[in-house]
Amino acid sequence: MVIIKEIPLAQIRRPLPRQTDPNKVAALMASIAQEGLREPIDVLEVEGNYYGFSGCHRYEAHQRLGKETIKCRVRQAPLSVLKKHLA
């Protein structure tokens, strides 16, 4: 079951380093500031903690805009699924 909800950026753990394209982040910042976020980022909820593995440009754009929350598509998963993402 997938739920869409606003989650504080500070509660989303991003365990894998990602490279972002500054031009793409800047374009997203302009779009988000004007229209809001169109496409939620995907997060896993494991044992009450949120983990983000995609949406790094959207996440960074929200950070730079000073937003406290981001719209997320939340999928609950057991610890075994998280471990597969980290392998």
C-alpha positions as a Markdown table, in Angstrom:
| # | Residue | x | y | z |
|---|---|---|---|---|
| 1 | Met | 0.0 | 0.0 | 0.0 |
| 2 | Val | 1.4 | 3.4 | -1.0 |
| 3 | Ile | 0.5 | 6.6 | 0.9 |
| 4 | Ile | 1.2 | 10.2 | -0.2 |
| 5 | Lys | 2.1 | 12.6 | 2.6 |
| 6 | Glu | 4.2 | 15.5 | 3.6 |
| 7 | Ile | 7.3 | 14.5 | 5.6 |
| 8 | Pro | 9.8 | 16.8 | 7.2 |
| 9 | Leu | 13.1 | 16.8 | 5.3 |
| 10 | Ala | 15.0 | 16.3 | 8.6 |
| 11 | Gln | 13.2 | 13.0 | 9.0 |
| 12 | Ile | 14.3 | 11.5 | 5.7 |
| 13 | Arg | 17.5 | 9.6 | 5.8 |
| 14 | Arg | 19.5 | 9.5 | 2.5 |
| 15 | Pro | 22.0 | 6.7 | 3.1 |
| 16 | Leu | 23.6 | 6.6 | -0.4 |
| 17 | Pro | 25.6 | 9.5 | -1.8 |
| 18 | Arg | 24.2 | 11.1 | -4.9 |
| 19 | Gln | 25.6 | 13.6 | -7.4 |
| 20 | Thr | 23.2 | 16.3 | -8.5 |
| 21 | Asp | 23.2 | 18.5 | -11.5 |
| 22 | Pro | 23.2 | 22.1 | -10.3 |
| 23 | Asn | 21.3 | 23.3 | -13.4 |
| 24 | Lys | 18.6 | 20.7 | -12.8 |
| 25 | Val | 18.3 | 21.7 | -9.2 |
| 26 | Ala | 18.0 | 25.4 | -10.1 |
| 27 | Ala | 15.3 | 24.6 | -12.7 |
| 28 | Leu | 13.4 | 22.5 | -10.1 |
| 29 | Met | 13.7 | 25.3 | -7.5 |
| 30 | Ala | 12.1 | 27.7 | -9.9 |
| 31 | Ser | 9.3 | 25.3 | -10.8 |
| 32 | Ile | 8.7 | 24.3 | -7.2 |
| 33 | Ala | 8.6 | 27.9 | -6.0 |
| 34 | Gln | 6.1 | 28.8 | -8.7 |
| 35 | Glu | 3.9 | 25.6 | -8.9 |
| 36 | Gly | 4.8 | 23.4 | -6.0 |
| 37 | Leu | 6.1 | 19.9 | -6.3 |
| 38 | Arg | 4.4 | 18.0 | -9.1 |
| 39 | Glu | 5.8 | 14.5 | -8.5 |
| 40 | Pro | 6.3 | 13.2 | -4.9 |
| 41 | Ile | 9.6 | 11.6 | -4.1 |
| 42 | Asp | 9.6 | 7.9 | -3.2 |
| 43 | Val | 10.6 | 6.9 | 0.4 |
| 44 | Leu | 10.6 | 3.6 | 2.2 |
| 45 | Glu | 9.2 | 3.6 | 5.8 |
| 46 | Val | 11.1 | 1.0 | 7.8 |
| 47 | Glu | 10.3 | 0.6 | 11.5 |
| 48 | Gly | 9.1 | 4.2 | 11.7 |
| 49 | Asn | 12.1 | 5.7 | 9.8 |
| 50 | Tyr | 12.0 | 7.2 | 6.3 |
| 51 | Tyr | 14.7 | 6.4 | 3.7 |
| 52 | Gly | 15.0 | 8.1 | 0.4 |
| 53 | Phe | 16.9 | 6.6 | -2.5 |
| 54 | Ser | 15.6 | 8.6 | -5.4 |
| 55 | Gly | 14.4 | 12.1 | -6.0 |
| 56 | Cys | 17.7 | 13.6 | -5.0 |
| 57 | His | 17.2 | 16.7 | -7.3 |
| 58 | Arg | 13.8 | 17.4 | -5.9 |
| 59 | Tyr | 15.0 | 16.8 | -2.3 |
| 60 | Glu | 18.0 | 19.2 | -2.8 |
| 61 | Ala | 15.7 | 21.8 | -4.4 |
| 62 | His | 13.4 | 21.7 | -1.3 |
| 63 | Gln | 16.4 | 22.1 | 1.0 |
| 64 | Arg | 17.8 | 25.1 | -0.9 |
| 65 | Leu | 14.3 | 26.7 | -0.9 |
| 66 | Gly | 14.2 | 26.4 | 2.8 |
| 67 | Lys | 11.1 | 24.1 | 2.8 |
| 68 | Glu | 10.6 | 22.1 | 5.9 |
| 69 | Thr | 8.6 | 19.3 | 4.3 |
| 70 | Ile | 8.4 | 17.5 | 1.0 |
| 71 | Lys | 5.6 | 15.5 | -0.6 |
| 72 | Cys | 6.4 | 11.8 | -0.5 |
| 73 | Arg | 5.1 | 8.6 | -1.9 |
| 74 | Val | 5.6 | 6.3 | 1.2 |
| 75 | Arg | 5.9 | 2.6 | 0.9 |
| 76 | Gln | 6.2 | 0.6 | 4.1 |
| 77 | Ala | 8.8 | -2.2 | 4.0 |
| 78 | Pro | 10.5 | -4.6 | 6.3 |
| 79 | Leu | 14.1 | -4.3 | 7.3 |
| 80 | Ser | 15.1 | -7.0 | 4.7 |
| 81 | Val | 14.0 | -4.7 | 1.9 |
| 82 | Leu | 16.0 | -1.8 | 3.2 |
| 83 | Lys | 19.1 | -4.1 | 3.4 |
| 84 | Lys | 18.6 | -4.9 | -0.3 |
| 85 | His | 18.7 | -1.2 | -1.1 |
| 86 | Leu | 21.9 | -0.8 | 0.8 |
| 87 | Ala | 23.7 | -3.8 | -0.5 |
